[in-house]
Amino acid sequence: MASDCSDLYIENAMISNPAKTGKPGEKKEFDRILHMPRPDFSGFEYSTILCIDKPNREFHPQGGSVIPGAFDLPEPDYDREGEVVEHEMPLVDDWFRVEVTDHDQLDSGVDLTGHEVVVAMGRGIGDDPTTGIELGVELTDCFEDAAMGLSRGVITSSYDFEGHVSQYITEERQIGESGQEVQPDVYVAVGISGAIQHKVGMDESDIIVSINTDPEADIREFSDYFVEGDLFEVLPPLIEALESGETDIATALEGPADD
Ligand SMILES: Cc1cc2nc3c(=O)[nH]c(=O)nc-3n(C[C@H](O)[C@H](O)[C@H](O)COP(=O)(O)OP(=O)(O)OC[C@H]3O[C@@H](n4cnc5c(N)ncnc54)[C@H](O)[C@@H]3O)c2cc1C
């Protein structure tokens, strides 16, 4: 589901032949329709997904999903109470007859939100993708509470990753408009150009550090610290310094963004 689901709402709606049922142009009135606006084409256009149920039924099961980080979690309000409405419903036995033909265990997923540090790897790893991801994992391990994310560029690339790192190359690690939105204390963007679709998923981070060979890379504009350099040269000594406790990230990155 798209990131901007804050507009989820339920209302009465008049829809003209929404699902191409009935006669063309025929108007049907539906009650309790869940409207779920979602951005398409990078937010240039909005579609509204409607959960439409058969109007002559007494119940309206509807559902939506949101990606991690799309909403701030509200504090629980234990004073709120829901209204319980009792209904007598003559339910047809057939509705409950389910035959399980197969089942699968869903992966628990990767939640990149809520960490102090997020290390994100981009297509800058292209010269040696396996080593690039290994360095990303090593850097992530230097922090107590960190997770590793990816730009979409890495996920859609046709890089040949060796087996032991290919487990990390999954869409659930994608950060950005069509991935997760993160706001860590420190965001380290490694070999990422800073496309708008990536930016919207990370630019609320407190401190943004980017490492890039291109001094003109867009990400520089919204980075607090910009390290101009090759990630394969910059990361090993940084990891070594962090691992040895010789330095912390703040010291390692000392100096203003434009240096
Ligand atoms: C509808 C839509 C939705 C999208 N959603 C997302 C999304 O959710 N998230 C997302 O990330 N993208 C998304 N994208 C893709 C996005 O537009 C970019 O294509 C993508 O973010 C680029 O990934 P990248 O920065 O890793 O790669 P590139 O743009 O190729 O950038 C690679 C960077 O690495 C640098 N570099 C190269 N070699 C090195 C090196 N050795 N050391 C250091 N730096 C190096 C280069 O200078 C360059 O800046 C979406 C696109 C569309 C159209």
The ligand as a MOL file (V3000), in Angstrom:
LIG
                    3D

  0  0  0     0  0            999 V3000
M  V30 BEGIN CTAB
M  V30 COUNTS 53 58 0 0 0
M  V30 BEGIN ATOM
M  V30 1 C 7.5640 4.8250 -9.6710 0
M  V30 2 C 8.9730 4.7010 -9.1550 0
M  V30 3 C 9.1570 4.3560 -7.8350 0
M  V30 4 C 10.4550 4.2260 -7.3310 0
M  V30 5 N 10.6180 3.9190 -6.0130 0
M  V30 6 C 11.8730 3.8760 -5.5120 0
M  V30 7 C 12.0820 3.6250 -4.1130 0
M  V30 8 O 11.1500 3.3850 -3.3440 0
M  V30 9 N 13.3560 3.6160 -3.6770 0
M  V30 10 C 14.4320 3.8540 -4.4830 0
M  V30 11 O 15.5810 3.8280 -3.9860 0
M  V30 12 N 14.2650 4.1010 -5.7930 0
M  V30 13 C 13.0060 4.1000 -6.3160 0
M  V30 14 N 12.8520 4.3140 -7.6510 0
M  V30 15 C 14.0530 4.3340 -8.5110 0
M  V30 16 C 14.7810 5.6740 -8.4740 0
M  V30 17 O 14.2120 6.5480 -9.4260 0
M  V30 18 C 16.2760 5.4720 -8.8220 0
M  V30 19 O 16.3940 4.8450 -10.0710 0
M  V30 20 C 17.0290 4.6460 -7.7910 0
M  V30 21 O 16.8210 5.1580 -6.4870 0
M  V30 22 C 18.5280 4.6950 -8.1260 0
M  V30 23 O 19.2360 3.8780 -7.2440 0
M  V30 24 P 20.7440 4.2190 -6.8690 0
M  V30 25 O 20.8430 5.5940 -6.2990 0
M  V30 26 O 21.2570 3.0900 -6.0670 0
M  V30 27 O 21.4730 4.1090 -8.3030 0
M  V30 28 P 22.0850 5.2240 -9.2520 0
M  V30 29 O 21.1020 6.2910 -9.5230 0
M  V30 30 O 22.6600 4.4920 -10.3990 0
M  V30 31 O 23.2410 5.8720 -8.3830 0
M  V30 32 C 24.4280 5.2160 -8.0380 0
M  V30 33 C 25.3170 6.2280 -7.3330 0
M  V30 34 O 26.4830 5.5920 -6.8800 0
M  V30 35 C 27.5940 6.4290 -7.1330 0
M  V30 36 N 28.7640 5.5480 -7.2390 0
M  V30 37 C 29.1530 4.7830 -8.2810 0
M  V30 38 N 30.2380 4.0590 -7.9620 0
M  V30 39 C 30.5420 4.3650 -6.6850 0
M  V30 40 C 31.5290 3.9210 -5.7740 0
M  V30 41 N 32.4500 2.9980 -6.1130 0
M  V30 42 N 31.5600 4.4690 -4.5220 0
M  V30 43 C 30.6400 5.3850 -4.1500 0
M  V30 44 N 29.6700 5.8430 -4.9690 0
M  V30 45 C 29.6160 5.3130 -6.2180 0
M  V30 46 C 27.2570 7.1730 -8.4030 0
M  V30 47 O 27.9710 8.3770 -8.4770 0
M  V30 48 C 25.7610 7.3850 -8.2420 0
M  V30 49 O 25.4780 8.6190 -7.5990 0
M  V30 50 C 11.5680 4.4410 -8.1800 0
M  V30 51 C 11.3570 4.8070 -9.4950 0
M  V30 52 C 10.0830 4.9270 -9.9840 0
M  V30 53 C 9.8840 5.3330 -11.4130 0
M  V30 END ATOM
M  V30 BEGIN BOND
M  V30 1 1 1 2
M  V30 2 1 2 3
M  V30 3 2 2 52
M  V30 4 2 3 4
M  V30 5 1 4 5
M  V30 6 1 4 50
M  V30 7 2 5 6
M  V30 8 1 6 7
M  V30 9 1 6 13
M  V30 10 2 7 8
M  V30 11 1 7 9
M  V30 12 1 9 10
M  V30 13 2 10 11
M  V30 14 1 10 12
M  V30 15 2 12 13
M  V30 16 1 13 14
M  V30 17 1 14 15
M  V30 18 1 14 50
M  V30 19 1 15 16
M  V30 20 1 16 17
M  V30 21 1 16 18
M  V30 22 1 18 19
M  V30 23 1 18 20
M  V30 24 1 20 21
M  V30 25 1 20 22
M  V30 26 1 22 23
M  V30 27 1 23 24
M  V30 28 2 24 25
M  V30 29 1 24 26
M  V30 30 1 24 27
M  V30 31 1 27 28
M  V30 32 2 28 29
M  V30 33 1 28 30
M  V30 34 1 28 31
M  V30 35 1 31 32
M  V30 36 1 32 33
M  V30 37 1 33 34
M  V30 38 1 33 48
M  V30 39 1 34 35
M  V30 40 1 35 36
M  V30 41 1 35 46
M  V30 42 1 36 37
M  V30 43 1 36 45
M  V30 44 2 37 38
M  V30 45 1 38 39
M  V30 46 1 39 40
M  V30 47 2 39 45
M  V30 48 1 40 41
M  V30 49 2 40 42
M  V30 50 1 42 43
M  V30 51 2 43 44
M  V30 52 1 44 45
M  V30 53 1 46 47
M  V30 54 1 46 48
M  V30 55 1 48 49
M  V30 56 2 50 51
M  V30 57 1 51 52
M  V30 58 1 52 53
M  V30 END BOND
M  V30 END CTAB
M  END
